[in-house]
Amino acid sequence: MELQGASILIAGGSGGLGSRLATQLTDRGAKVTIASRSAQPNDRAGIASIQADLRLPSECERAVAHALEVHGRLDGVINAAGVVAFGNVDETSVDTIEDLFMSNTFLPIFLTKAALDHLGDGGVVLTISGVVAEQPMAGMAAYSASKAALAAFSSAARRELRRRRITVIDARPGHTETGLADHPISGSAPAFKKGHDPDAVAARLIDAIETDETDLPSSAF
């Protein structure tokens, strides 16, 4: 994808990784729309924002419409939203499991569906399933499952959308210092080793968009 002038919608664009993606994308000439439950107006040139609960299909459609209204087109979607929970299965409530799948699995699927009618040839969908999609972790079974499901969706959608020349990228970086682990919806984080630099991860993701890579395993980071 040629990023100069491209319009990119970022779910979770106010988060630790999403905000860095937004900044770096505009540095490379893209026009960005941030969508999240906590999105605030951004005065940086080329960045628009909308507050939306993207767990609802109607809100995904509203976010896509906003990107089209502000920037006149939509060339890519980045699913950088998500939540994390810690604890063994017997310690994890049904409500927590539902929240994990709604935020980590259904939200990206809903947003992708909402965007597809507006992505033309050369469009991009980027999902971030993470290393747990490759290596499910004990103490994070439900979280791992929600991300593995997202990776499976991306793999199948990539084959479905190839004829439309829409690239679907699934990225599986290891633990990244975004601050997400410090704010779990349930449980407490174990003692992780120092994670990846989020600025470096964001740059690697954007490089993949520019060079039409389709799969970024944990070894790519």
C-alpha positions as CSV (number, residue, x, y, z in Angstrom):
1,M,0.0,0.0,0.0
2,E,1.1,3.5,-0.8
3,L,0.6,5.3,2.5
4,Q,0.8,8.9,1.2
5,G,-2.8,10.1,1.3
6,A,-4.2,6.7,2.4
7,S,-7.1,6.7,4.8
8,I,-6.7,4.3,7.8
9,L,-9.2,3.6,10.5
10,I,-7.7,2.4,13.8
11,A,-9.8,0.6,16.4
12,G,-8.2,1.2,19.8
13,G,-6.4,4.2,18.4
14,S,-6.1,5.9,21.7
15,G,-4.3,2.9,23.3
16,G,-0.7,2.2,23.9
17,L,-0.1,0.7,20.5
18,G,-2.9,2.3,18.6
19,S,-1.8,5.8,19.4
20,R,1.8,5.0,18.2
21,L,0.4,3.6,15.0
22,A,-1.7,6.7,14.5
23,T,1.3,9.0,14.9
24,Q,3.7,7.0,12.8
25,L,1.1,6.5,10.0
26,T,0.6,10.3,9.8
27,D,4.4,10.7,9.8
28,R,4.4,8.6,6.6
29,G,1.7,10.6,5.0
30,A,-1.5,8.7,5.8
31,K,-4.8,10.2,7.1
32,V,-6.0,8.5,10.2
33,T,-9.3,8.0,12.1
34,I,-9.1,6.9,15.7
35,A,-12.1,5.0,17.0
36,S,-12.3,3.8,20.6
37,R,-14.5,4.0,23.7
38,S,-12.2,6.7,25.1
39,A,-11.2,8.6,22.0
40,Q,-10.6,12.2,22.5
41,P,-10.3,15.0,19.9
42,N,-6.7,15.1,18.5
43,D,-5.3,18.3,17.1
44,R,-2.5,16.6,15.2
45,A,-2.9,17.2,11.4
46,G,-4.3,14.2,9.6
47,I,-5.9,12.5,12.6
48,A,-9.6,12.5,13.3
49,S,-11.3,10.7,16.2
50,I,-14.7,9.3,17.1
51,Q,-15.8,7.9,20.4
52,A,-17.6,4.5,19.7
53,D,-18.2,1.2,21.4
54,L,-17.0,-1.0,18.6
55,R,-18.3,-4.1,20.3
56,L,-21.6,-3.1,18.6
57,P,-21.9,-3.7,14.9
58,S,-23.9,-0.4,14.5
59,E,-21.0,1.5,16.1
60,C,-18.5,-0.1,13.7
61,E,-20.6,1.1,10.9
62,R,-20.7,4.6,12.4
63,A,-16.9,4.7,12.8
64,V,-16.5,3.6,9.1
65,A,-18.9,6.3,8.0
66,H,-17.0,8.9,10.0
67,A,-13.7,8.0,8.4
68,L,-15.4,8.3,5.0
69,E,-16.9,11.6,5.8
70,V,-13.7,13.1,7.2
71,H,-11.2,11.7,4.7
72,G,-13.3,10.9,1.7
73,R,-12.2,7.3,1.4
74,L,-11.2,4.3,3.3
75,D,-8.1,2.2,2.4
76,G,-7.3,0.2,5.5
77,V,-8.5,-0.9,8.9
78,I,-6.2,-1.7,11.9
79,N,-7.7,-3.7,14.8
80,A,-5.6,-2.6,17.7
81,A,-8.3,-2.7,20.3
82,G,-8.4,-5.4,23.0
83,V,-8.5,-6.4,26.7
84,V,-6.6,-8.9,28.8
85,A,-7.4,-11.1,31.7
86,F,-5.3,-13.3,33.9
87,G,-6.2,-16.4,36.0
88,N,-6.8,-20.1,35.6
89,V,-10.1,-21.2,34.0
90,D,-11.7,-22.1,37.3
91,E,-11.0,-18.5,38.5
92,T,-12.3,-16.8,35.4
93,S,-15.9,-15.7,35.4
94,V,-18.3,-16.2,32.5
95,D,-18.7,-12.4,32.3
96,T,-14.9,-12.0,31.9
97,I,-14.8,-14.7,29.2
98,E,-17.6,-13.0,27.3
99,D,-15.8,-9.6,27.5
100,L,-12.6,-11.2,26.2
101,F,-14.3,-12.6,23.2
102,M,-16.4,-9.6,22.5
103,S,-13.4,-7.2,22.6
104,N,-10.7,-9.4,21.1
105,T,-12.6,-11.5,18.6
106,F,-16.1,-10.2,17.7
107,L,-15.0,-6.5,17.7
108,P,-12.4,-7.0,14.9
109,I,-14.7,-9.2,12.9
110,F,-17.6,-6.7,13.2
111,L,-15.3,-3.8,12.1
112,T,-13.8,-5.8,9.2
113,K,-17.3,-6.6,8.0
114,A,-18.4,-2.9,8.3
115,A,-15.3,-1.8,6.3
116,L,-15.3,-4.3,3.5
117,D,-17.9,-2.6,1.2
118,H,-15.7,0.5,1.2
119,L,-12.2,-1.0,0.8
120,G,-11.2,-1.0,-2.8
121,D,-8.3,-2.8,-4.6
122,G,-5.2,-2.6,-2.5
123,G,-7.1,-2.3,0.7
124,V,-5.6,-3.6,4.0
125,V,-7.0,-5.2,7.1
126,L,-4.5,-5.6,9.9
127,T,-5.3,-7.7,13.0
128,I,-3.0,-8.1,16.1
129,S,-3.7,-11.5,17.6
130,G,-0.4,-11.8,19.4
131,V,2.0,-14.5,20.4
132,V,-0.7,-16.3,22.5
133,A,-2.3,-17.3,19.2
134,E,0.8,-19.4,18.5
135,Q,1.7,-20.3,22.1
136,P,-1.4,-20.4,24.4
137,M,-0.4,-19.6,27.9
138,A,-1.4,-21.3,31.1
139,G,-3.1,-18.8,33.4
140,M,-4.4,-17.0,30.3
141,A,-6.5,-19.7,28.7
142,A,-9.6,-17.6,27.8
143,Y,-7.5,-14.7,26.6
144,S,-5.3,-17.1,24.5
145,A,-8.5,-18.6,23.0
146,S,-10.0,-15.2,22.1
147,K,-6.8,-14.3,20.2
148,A,-6.4,-17.7,18.5
149,A,-9.9,-17.3,17.2
150,L,-9.0,-13.9,15.8
151,A,-5.9,-15.4,14.1
152,A,-8.1,-18.2,12.5
153,F,-10.5,-15.6,11.2
154,S,-7.7,-13.6,9.7
155,S,-6.2,-16.6,8.0
156,A,-9.5,-17.6,6.4
157,A,-10.5,-14.1,5.5
158,R,-7.2,-13.6,3.7
159,R,-8.0,-16.4,1.3
160,E,-11.5,-15.2,0.8
161,L,-10.5,-11.6,0.0
162,R,-7.5,-12.3,-2.2
163,R,-9.5,-12.1,-5.4
164,R,-10.6,-8.6,-4.3
165,R,-7.0,-7.6,-3.8
166,I,-7.6,-6.9,-0.1
167,T,-4.6,-7.8,2.0
168,V,-5.3,-9.3,5.4
169,I,-2.4,-9.2,7.8
170,D,-2.2,-11.1,11.1
171,A,0.5,-10.0,13.5
172,R,1.6,-12.0,16.5
173,P,4.1,-9.9,18.5
174,G,5.2,-11.1,21.9
175,H,4.6,-9.1,25.1
176,T,4.9,-5.4,24.3
177,E,5.2,-2.6,26.8
178,T,1.9,-0.9,26.0
179,G,0.6,-0.9,29.6
180,L,-2.2,-3.2,28.8
181,A,-1.0,-5.9,31.2
182,D,-1.2,-3.3,34.0
183,H,-5.0,-2.9,33.5
184,P,-6.5,-6.4,33.2
185,I,-10.3,-6.8,33.4
186,S,-9.7,-9.7,35.7
187,G,-6.8,-11.2,37.7
188,S,-3.2,-9.9,38.1
189,A,-0.4,-10.1,35.6
190,P,2.5,-12.5,36.3
191,A,6.1,-11.2,36.3
192,F,6.8,-10.8,32.6
193,K,10.2,-10.2,31.2
194,K,10.7,-6.8,29.6
195,G,8.6,-6.7,26.5
196,H,9.0,-5.2,23.0
197,D,9.4,-1.5,22.5
198,P,5.9,-0.4,21.3
199,D,7.3,2.2,18.9
200,A,9.4,-0.6,17.2
201,V,6.4,-2.9,17.0
202,A,4.3,-0.1,15.5
203,A,7.0,0.6,12.9
204,R,7.2,-3.1,12.0
205,L,3.4,-3.3,11.5
206,I,3.4,-0.3,9.2
207,D,6.3,-1.7,7.2
208,A,4.2,-4.8,6.7
209,I,1.4,-2.7,5.4
210,E,3.6,-0.9,2.9
211,T,5.3,-4.1,1.7
212,D,2.1,-6.3,1.4
213,E,3.3,-8.9,4.0
214,T,0.4,-11.1,5.1
215,D,1.7,-12.9,8.1
216,L,3.8,-11.6,11.0
217,P,4.6,-14.4,13.4
218,S,6.2,-13.7,16.8
219,S,9.7,-14.3,15.2
220,A,9.1,-11.3,13.0
221,F,9.4,-8.9,16.0
